């Protein structure tokens, strides 16, 4: 299905190549997505692009505090997947391969864009948090 095509009230989109115009939305929400993308920085940039000034991007992402961000797999020039580390999945085996494991340096990467951090049930799972970023 083509990017931007409508299915009922829904629009088919690629978060790294959104079809929406600049400064279009007040709020964007995505959850447990970035770690599965080859270019998560482009996705975050695209969401920021479609937000109005003062708009808010809210997302959840797993983070391993004890290490730096590392890439588990990448895409070769011919489109094949190259595994840099043993494959890790979210969900059932073979479903949702993890491309990135985010570490404590993620906060530095996003810098001043982050306006709030919320840990989701920190005492039971210290790896999942919610990030709130406000577009300047």
Secondary structure, DSSP 8 states (H G I E B T S, - for coil): --TT-EETTEE---TTS--S-TT-EEEEEEES-GGG-TTHHHHHHHHHHHEEEEEEEEEEEEEETTS--EESEEE-TTS-EEESS---BSSSTTSSB--EEEETTHHHHHGGGEEEEEESSTTT-TTEEEEEEE--
